[in-house]
Amino acid sequence: MEATFNFPIKSLNSELIKKIQALFSKNATVKINIIDDTQDETDYLLSVPQNEKMLEKSIKQLKKDHDYRANKTRSYY
């Protein structure tokens, strides 16, 4: 059996967990997926200094590659 529960994080407490446990066997696996719409993926990446550096480096490389391709295309005309 598989079930999906959607509820606000503030509703997650020991009583709710006990109710969910009662629905399934003791061998069931729990998968938790939390969706936080207040922080998008870019904000999350930028929250860690190493990730921020890697993201900035990737953006610079992407811009450099784009400029190179644009200039290369123009040279054929």
N, C-alpha and C positions, 0 to 999 in steps of 0.2 A: 504494500500500500504506500502511496505517496500523497502528500498533502502540502499545500502552500498556505501560509498564514501571513497576512499583511496587517500590520498594526503599528501605531506610533511607538517609538523607542521608549517613551516614558511609561508605556503600559507593560513593558517587560519587567516582570518581578518573579519572585519565587513561586507565588501562587499560580501564575500563568504557566510557568515551567512545569509544575506538578500536574496541571490539567493536561498539558500536551503529553507528558510522560504517560499518563493514564490511557491515552489513546493508542499507544504503540507497544510492541513487545520490548522486552529488555535488551534484545539484540539489535534493535533499530539503530540506524545511523542518522545523526542530526547534521544538517548542512545549514549554516547561517549565512545569509547574504544581506548585507546592510546597504541601503541606498541613501546617501546623504546628498540631497540636491543643493545644499548650501555651499558645497565646494566641488568645482568641476575638476577634471583630470589635470589640467594645466596648473591650477592652484595647488593641487596635491603635489605634483612634481616639483613645483617651485618652493614647496615648504621644506625640502631637504637640500642643503647647500650643494652637495655633490650632484644631485639630479638637476638642479638649476644650472650648474656649469655645463653639464652634458647637453641639456636642452638648448642653451645659448650657443654652444659649439655646433650643434646639429643645425640650428637655424642659420648660422653664419655660413656653414658649408652648403646648405640648400640655396641660399641667396647667391653664393659664389658660383655654384653649378648652373643656376638659372641665368645669371649674367653671362657666363661663358657660352651657354647654348644660344642665347639671344644674339650675342656678338658673332658667333660662328655662322648662324643662319643669315645674318645681314651681309656677311662677306661674300656670299654666293651671288648677290644681286649686282 
